[in-house]
């Protein structure tokens, strides 16, 4: 099967994964805080988690 993108390159993917696993990374420094700033206040509210992994029906923050 032909490689579709850079993440199909095993060396690149392994090194990229190491970066993402570090505590200090772009996701934790910029992406997550920005995402939370755009979200409404969810304190005490129930919501559905839409994910490919099986989880409980609802969670409370």
C-alpha positions in Angstrom: 0.0 0.0 0.0 1.3 3.4 -0.9 2.1 5.8 1.9 -0.5 8.5 2.2 1.1 11.2 4.4 4.1 12.0 6.5 2.6 10.1 9.5 3.0 6.9 7.5 6.7 7.3 7.8 7.6 5.2 10.8 10.7 7.2 11.8 8.7 10.5 11.6 5.8 9.1 13.5 8.0 7.7 16.3 9.7 11.0 16.8 6.5 13.0 16.6 5.0 10.7 19.2 7.9 11.4 21.5 7.2 15.1 21.2 3.5 14.7 22.0 4.3 12.6 25.0 6.4 15.3 26.6 4.7 17.4 29.3 5.8 20.6 27.6 4.4 20.4 24.1 2.4 22.6 21.7 -0.8 20.9 22.6 -0.5 21.6 26.3 1.0 25.1 25.9 -1.3 26.5 23.1 -4.0 24.2 21.8 -5.8 23.0 24.9 -5.9 26.5 26.6 -7.3 28.0 23.4 -9.9 25.3 23.1 -11.0 25.8 26.7 -11.2 29.5 26.2 -13.6 29.0 23.3 -15.9 26.6 25.2 -18.8 27.6 27.3 -18.8 27.0 31.1 -19.5 23.3 31.6 -19.2 23.3 35.4 -21.7 20.8 36.8 -23.3 20.0 33.5 -23.7 16.5 32.0 -22.6 15.9 28.4 -22.1 13.0 26.0 -18.6 12.0 25.1 -18.5 11.3 21.3 -15.5 9.1 20.7 -14.5 5.9 18.9 -13.6 4.3 22.2 -16.3 2.9 24.5 -17.0 5.1 27.6 -19.7 5.6 30.1 -22.9 7.2 28.9 -22.3 10.6 30.4 -19.6 12.4 32.4 -19.8 15.4 34.8 -17.1 18.0 35.0 
